Amino acid sequence: MAAKPIALPARGDVTRPFPQVDGVIHRFVETPRLRVHVAEAGEGEPVLLLHGWPQHWYAWRNVIPLLSERHRVICPDLRGFGWTDAPRDGYGTAALVDDLLALLDTLELDRVLIVGHELGGRLGFHVALRAPARVRRLVTLNAMHPYWSVRRLAPHAWRSWWTVFVETPFMGRAMLRRLPAFTRLLFRLGSPHPAARSAFAVDEYIAALRAPARARAAERVQSEFAYREIVPTLLGRHKSTRLVVPTLMLNGTKDFALAPDLGGYAPYADDLQVELIADAGHFLHEERPQLVAETARRFFATYA
């Protein structure tokens, strides 16, 4: 059954209502950097759920009820996505991490648990590297750790065929705004099991990308990463910073976009584990929400 939308005041180019998830409340948080839309549920130790590209908070709709039984679940829309402000600049990894730390400061959260999917997982890694005291535990879904090498990444370069269509300036935003069939294709490829895909949710993500500022933002996230960050990372930019936050990576073995396990992290991380989820694709949180929630809760509880 399609979710019933919740009408809230529009802001700028955002005129769409929020889709409904039982128990979730919505608010806008004014940080020193930008106005952030946050969806929240539950009480207890805070868990920050960071969505991937090109989604928004609604990607966590099936995980929120499971984690909110024991936790305060906080789902922000990242800069340019969903209902958060979409300025022209600030889409590199470092700037997006600045956004998240500003949000934690504004919410007066000294320390959180983080679960991040894909882009959100990458940001989770970098929050943990930049401000390890702010992160008690990190779980990533279908994300790459920050310690790749040419030797390990090269055999998987073919997986990035689709990125040229969304990272190329001006072409990317046009594809995302005007060719929704391409975005639908990415979601079909990302979820190998049709029963796990929600047509309503995909329509939600595509509707957000119809707004020019949000299509531009989605393009900028990809282009900043492709043109400014990949080569420095391959050259070892992050290898001088040790990952001290206990981290669990969950990756689907049928992820079309990312290699399930690149390895190579052991020399740079105190406690990083990888679990491969058989027969699962790129959108683990939507395909296997029960598994994601149960594994995250177990990981959070295992370490004091």
Secondary structure, DSSP 4 states (H G I P E B T S, - for coil): -PPPEE----BTTB-PPEEP-TT-EEEEEE-SS-EEEEEEE--SEEEEEE--TT--GGGGTTTHHHHTTTEEEEEEPPTTSTTS---SS--SHHHHHHHHHHHHHHTT-S-EEEEEETHHHHHHHHHHHH-GGGEEEEEEES---S---HHHHGGGGGGGGGGHHHHSTTHHHHHHHH-HHHHHHHHHHH-SSGGG--HHHHHHHHHHHTSHHHHHHHHHHHHHIIIIIHHHHHTTTTTTS-B-S-EEEEEETT-SSS-S-----GGGBSSEEEEEETT--S-HHHH-HHHHHHHHHHHHHH--
